[in-house]
């Protein structure tokens, strides 16, 4: 089954909802970065969330980035998505191992530790919008729920899950974000809060083979859920030699001149897809000329 995101409303538009299946996307990330099971779970949750939040963006050129920094062994994770839910990401330390939690689940919170979550939205303004919070648990879904309430004043429920198979491949991955609109009434809020207390864990839903449609029906079936869109989701890196060249130019004339003088070449690896770009001395000199004329 191809990865996709559903965009929906319920309760006559007073609730908006998103649900995703993301196994292929998370598996591709695992293969690119050779992540350990706990890092696969952490990065997979963040990629799923970024893709869903990408689907919330309005303009084709809009971008969203989620950064998590923590004092745990992973150190940091980043995921970024465009408005078409083309998502990419990486972990600073992709191969760390952690003992399982007491309940037998992967210890994502322990691997991330205490730290901060930051969200950057580039929506065509002069400066990108940025909001950050201290991590609540490091389990990512709870942290995003708190972020929406604290930074965007949007009461939300976030569920994210990644099931790693015994061979370390990704068995299932997906998630949902449910949000209350400003005109929601107290009765709907109360009913939804009670419903959210009774639904299965997201990993249990995924393990039972729940599709995004089934997830939305499980959560919002009593609220008249209406599916608006079905959006494809994919792991896709937009790097190119030209973009990497621009990154080298951004180092500044002094640093670029130093590379030419000392190394006479440059090898740059993309963090998101691990593709390697090589620049000859002549190519670097051309970049230096461009930096001087810029």
Backbone torsions as a table, in degrees:
resi	resn	phi	psi	omega
1	UNK	NA	131.6	178.6
2	UNK	-71.3	149.6	177.3
3	UNK	-71.8	141.6	177.0
4	UNK	-158.8	163.7	178.7
5	UNK	-122.7	135.3	173.3
6	UNK	-100.5	136.4	173.0
7	UNK	-110.4	130.0	-173.1
8	UNK	-146.5	165.5	170.7
9	UNK	-129.1	164.1	177.1
10	UNK	-152.2	169.3	179.4
11	UNK	53.5	47.8	178.3
12	UNK	55.3	41.6	176.0
13	UNK	85.6	-0.3	-179.1
14	UNK	-82.4	-11.4	175.1
15	UNK	-126.0	135.3	170.1
16	UNK	-117.4	148.5	-171.4
17	UNK	-144.8	149.2	176.0
18	UNK	-135.6	139.3	175.8
19	UNK	-140.5	142.6	-173.5
20	UNK	-136.9	148.3	163.9
21	UNK	-113.9	129.4	-168.5
22	UNK	-137.4	24.6	-176.0
23	UNK	-58.1	-47.9	-176.4
24	UNK	-63.7	-40.4	179.4
25	UNK	-62.2	-46.2	-178.9
26	UNK	-69.3	-36.6	176.8
27	UNK	-63.5	-40.8	178.5
28	UNK	-62.7	-41.7	177.2
29	UNK	-63.0	-40.8	179.6
30	UNK	-61.9	-41.4	-179.3
31	UNK	-69.2	-39.9	-179.5
32	UNK	-65.7	-44.4	-171.8
33	UNK	-101.3	-3.2	180.0
34	UNK	50.9	51.4	-175.3
35	UNK	-76.3	146.8	172.0
36	UNK	-71.7	164.6	-178.2
37	UNK	-53.4	-45.1	-177.2
38	UNK	-69.1	-34.1	177.6
39	UNK	-73.4	-36.1	174.3
40	UNK	-57.4	-41.6	179.9
41	UNK	-66.8	-45.1	-178.3
42	UNK	-66.4	-50.4	-179.2
43	UNK	-65.7	-38.4	179.4
44	UNK	-62.9	-40.7	176.6
45	UNK	-62.6	-43.8	-177.3
46	UNK	-68.4	-39.2	177.3
47	UNK	-62.4	-42.7	179.4
48	UNK	-62.4	-45.2	179.2
49	UNK	-63.3	-43.0	-179.3
50	UNK	-63.8	-40.2	179.3
51	UNK	-65.2	-41.5	177.9
52	UNK	-64.5	-44.0	179.6
53	UNK	-69.2	-26.8	172.1
54	UNK	-63.1	-37.4	178.7
55	UNK	-67.8	-14.1	176.6
56	UNK	-84.0	-14.5	-177.2
57	UNK	-71.7	154.9	-173.0
58	UNK	-96.2	-44.6	-172.7
59	UNK	-98.0	146.6	179.2
60	UNK	-57.2	-26.7	-178.0
61	UNK	-91.3	-3.4	-178.4
62	UNK	-68.9	146.5	178.5
63	UNK	-134.4	148.6	174.1
64	UNK	-130.8	138.5	179.1
65	UNK	-128.0	133.4	175.4
66	UNK	-114.9	123.3	178.9
67	UNK	-117.4	132.8	173.7
68	UNK	-122.8	125.8	173.1
69	UNK	-119.6	135.8	-177.9
70	UNK	-146.8	166.8	179.7
71	UNK	-92.3	8.0	174.7
72	UNK	-80.0	175.8	-174.5
73	UNK	-64.6	-24.3	176.2
74	UNK	-65.6	-35.1	179.1
75	UNK	77.9	-49.3	179.7
76	UNK	-169.1	153.2	175.7
77	UNK	-138.2	146.3	176.9
78	UNK	-138.1	142.4	173.9
79	UNK	-141.1	140.9	179.9
80	UNK	-137.3	144.1	-176.8
81	UNK	-139.7	148.0	170.2
82	UNK	-93.1	-177.1	-175.8
83	UNK	-74.0	-8.7	175.7
84	UNK	-97.1	11.3	179.5
85	UNK	60.9	30.8	165.3
86	UNK	-82.4	114.9	-168.2
87	UNK	-121.7	152.8	176.0
88	UNK	-151.1	160.1	-179.9
89	UNK	-175.6	175.0	176.6
90	UNK	-161.5	161.9	173.9
91	UNK	-110.1	144.5	-179.7
92	UNK	-61.0	-44.8	177.4
93	UNK	-119.8	94.8	-169.7
94	UNK	-79.8	-12.6	-170.9
95	UNK	-117.5	20.8	-178.2
96	UNK	-73.5	153.4	177.7
97	UNK	-116.0	147.4	178.3
98	UNK	-137.5	143.3	171.9
99	UNK	-62.2	148.6	177.6
100	UNK	-65.1	156.5	174.1
101	UNK	-68.0	170.2	-179.6
102	UNK	-60.7	-28.5	179.9
103	UNK	-88.2	7.8	176.6
104	UNK	86.6	1.5	-178.6
105	UNK	-92.3	159.8	177.7
106	UNK	-63.6	135.8	-173.1
107	UNK	-90.3	72.2	179.9
108	UNK	-64.3	-43.9	-179.8
109	UNK	-59.5	-40.8	178.3
110	UNK	-69.1	-35.8	179.7
111	UNK	-68.5	-32.3	179.1
112	UNK	-85.4	-42.6	179.0
113	UNK	78.7	-159.1	178.3
114	UNK	-87.4	144.9	-179.7
115	UNK	171.9	-143.4	-174.7
116	UNK	-136.2	151.5	172.1
117	UNK	-115.5	130.2	-179.5
118	UNK	-127.8	136.3	177.9
119	UNK	-121.0	128.1	-179.7
120	UNK	-118.2	124.0	178.0
121	UNK	-113.6	117.9	174.7
122	UNK	-99.6	97.9	-174.2
123	UNK	-118.2	33.1	172.9
124	UNK	85.2	3.9	177.0
125	UNK	-81.2	171.6	-178.8
126	UNK	-59.9	-41.4	176.9
127	UNK	-123.7	137.9	176.6
128	UNK	-61.6	146.7	174.2
129	UNK	-76.0	138.2	179.6
130	UNK	-137.8	133.4	176.1
131	UNK	-137.6	145.4	-179.0
132	UNK	-143.9	155.3	176.4
133	UNK	-140.1	161.2	168.4
134	UNK	-75.6	144.2	-179.2
135	UNK	-64.4	137.9	178.0
136	UNK	-84.3	-46.0	-177.1
137	UNK	-138.7	-17.6	-173.7
138	UNK	79.5	0.6	179.4
139	UNK	-84.7	-1.6	172.1
140	UNK	80.4	-55.2	-179.4
141	UNK	-61.9	-46.3	178.4
142	UNK	-63.8	-37.4	-179.4
143	UNK	-66.4	-40.3	178.4
144	UNK	-69.6	-36.8	175.7
145	UNK	-58.3	-44.3	178.8
146	UNK	-67.5	-39.5	179.3
147	UNK	-59.7	-48.3	-178.6
148	UNK	-59.0	-41.9	-178.7
149	UNK	-70.6	-41.3	-173.3
150	UNK	-81.5	-48.8	-172.2
151	UNK	-90.9	-30.8	-177.1
152	UNK	-114.4	-1.3	179.7
153	UNK	52.6	39.4	177.7
154	UNK	-119.6	105.4	177.3
155	UNK	-58.9	125.2	-172.2
156	UNK	-141.3	159.0	169.5
157	UNK	-126.8	125.3	-177.6
158	UNK	-117.9	129.9	174.2
159	UNK	-126.2	127.0	-179.0
160	UNK	-135.9	137.9	-178.9
161	UNK	-149.4	143.2	174.3
162	UNK	-136.2	126.0	175.8
163	UNK	-106.6	120.1	-179.7
164	UNK	-98.9	129.1	-178.2
165	UNK	-76.5	171.5	-177.7
166	UNK	-64.9	-23.8	177.7
167	UNK	-91.7	12.8	179.3
168	UNK	72.7	2.9	172.6
169	UNK	-75.6	167.4	-178.1
170	UNK	-89.4	118.7	-179.1
171	UNK	-82.3	-46.5	178.4
172	UNK	-150.6	151.7	172.8
173	UNK	-156.2	147.1	179.6
174	UNK	174.2	-173.1	179.5
175	UNK	177.1	177.9	177.6
176	UNK	-147.7	155.9	169.4
177	UNK	-133.9	121.7	177.7
178	UNK	-112.4	130.5	-177.3
179	UNK	-132.5	143.9	177.4
180	UNK	-92.3	133.3	178.0
181	UNK	-83.2	159.7	-175.0
182	UNK	-58.2	-28.7	-175.5
183	UNK	-92.0	13.4	-177.6
184	UNK	-68.3	143.8	-180.0
185	UNK	-93.4	161.4	-175.3
186	UNK	-61.9	-36.1	-178.9
187	UNK	-63.0	-43.4	179.1
188	UNK	-64.5	-39.6	177.9
189	UNK	-60.6	-47.5	-179.0
190	UNK	-62.2	-45.2	-179.7
191	UNK	-62.2	-41.5	-178.9
192	UNK	-67.9	-43.0	179.4
193	UNK	-59.3	-42.6	178.8
194	UNK	-65.8	-39.4	179.8
195	UNK	-64.4	-42.6	-178.2
196	UNK	-64.2	-24.9	177.3
197	UNK	-74.1	-17.5	-174.7
198	UNK	-105.1	-11.8	-175.9
199	UNK	-74.0	154.0	177.5
200	UNK	-65.4	161.5	172.1
201	UNK	-59.3	148.8	-178.7
202	UNK	-58.7	-38.8	179.5
203	UNK	-66.6	-33.5	177.0
204	UNK	-68.0	-39.2	176.8
205	UNK	-63.4	-45.3	180.0
206	UNK	-63.6	-41.8	-178.6
207	UNK	-66.5	-24.8	177.2
208	UNK	-86.0	2.6	177.5
209	UNK	84.5	20.7	-179.8
210	UNK	-63.0	131.4	169.9
211	UNK	-86.2	167.6	174.4
212	UNK	-56.0	-37.0	177.5
213	UNK	-60.8	-43.9	-179.7
214	UNK	-67.0	-37.0	177.7
215	UNK	-61.9	-47.5	-179.3
216	UNK	-63.8	-38.3	179.0
217	UNK	-67.8	-36.6	178.5
218	UNK	-63.6	-40.9	-175.7
219	UNK	-85.3	-43.1	-168.7
220	UNK	-118.8	11.0	-178.0
221	UNK	-57.2	-30.2	-179.3
222	UNK	-83.9	-1.2	-175.1
223	UNK	-112.5	11.3	179.9
224	UNK	69.5	56.4	-176.9
225	UNK	-68.2	137.2	178.9
226	UNK	-128.3	117.2	-179.7
227	UNK	-80.2	127.0	-176.8
228	UNK	-97.9	-42.2	-174.6
229	UNK	-145.1	152.8	169.9
230	UNK	-122.8	114.3	-171.7
231	UNK	-113.7	131.5	177.0
232	UNK	-67.7	151.6	179.4
233	UNK	-133.2	139.3	-177.7
234	UNK	-154.2	153.3	170.8
235	UNK	-84.8	116.0	-175.6
236	UNK	-146.0	124.1	178.1
237	UNK	-99.6	138.1	-176.6
238	UNK	-102.9	18.6	-177.9
239	UNK	-70.4	156.1	177.0
240	UNK	-156.8	164.7	179.7
241	UNK	-62.5	-36.0	178.5
242	UNK	-62.3	-44.4	179.7
243	UNK	-65.6	-40.4	178.0
244	UNK	-65.1	-37.5	175.8
245	UNK	-59.8	-41.9	177.4
246	UNK	-63.6	-35.6	177.4
247	UNK	-65.5	-38.4	177.4
248	UNK	-65.8	-41.2	177.2
249	UNK	-59.4	-38.3	-177.5
250	UNK	-67.3	-14.0	176.1
251	UNK	-64.9	-25.0	-179.5
252	UNK	104.5	156.2	-175.2
253	UNK	-61.9	-40.2	-177.4
254	UNK	-63.2	-47.6	-178.6
255	UNK	-68.2	-39.6	179.6
256	UNK	-65.6	-41.9	178.0
257	UNK	-62.6	-37.7	179.2
258	UNK	-64.4	-41.4	178.2
259	UNK	-62.4	-44.1	-179.7
260	UNK	-62.9	-43.2	-176.3
261	UNK	-70.4	-42.1	-173.2
262	UNK	-91.2	-39.3	-173.6
263	UNK	-106.1	-28.4	-178.9
264	UNK	61.8	11.9	176.4
265	UNK	-166.6	170.0	176.2
266	UNK	-145.4	140.7	174.6
267	UNK	-124.4	118.9	-175.9
268	UNK	-120.9	129.3	178.7
269	UNK	-107.8	130.6	177.3
270	UNK	-71.0	126.8	179.7
271	UNK	-62.7	-31.5	-171.2
272	UNK	-82.7	-34.5	-176.3
273	UNK	-126.9	-1.1	178.8
274	UNK	65.6	14.1	175.3
275	UNK	-71.6	138.8	-176.6
276	UNK	-103.2	131.6	177.4
277	UNK	-116.0	127.3	179.4
278	UNK	-108.7	136.2	178.7
279	UNK	-121.2	127.8	176.7
280	UNK	-78.4	170.8	178.0
281	UNK	-60.2	-41.5	179.6
282	UNK	-63.8	-40.4	178.9
283	UNK	-65.2	-38.9	178.3
284	UNK	-66.6	-38.5	178.1
285	UNK	-64.1	-36.6	177.0
286	UNK	-65.3	-39.0	176.7
287	UNK	-64.0	-37.5	179.3
288	UNK	-64.4	-41.5	177.0
289	UNK	-60.5	-44.0	179.4
290	UNK	-63.1	-37.5	-179.7
291	UNK	-68.5	-32.5	-179.7
292	UNK	-75.4	-28.4	-178.1
293	UNK	-91.6	-6.6	-177.4
294	UNK	-77.0	NA	NA
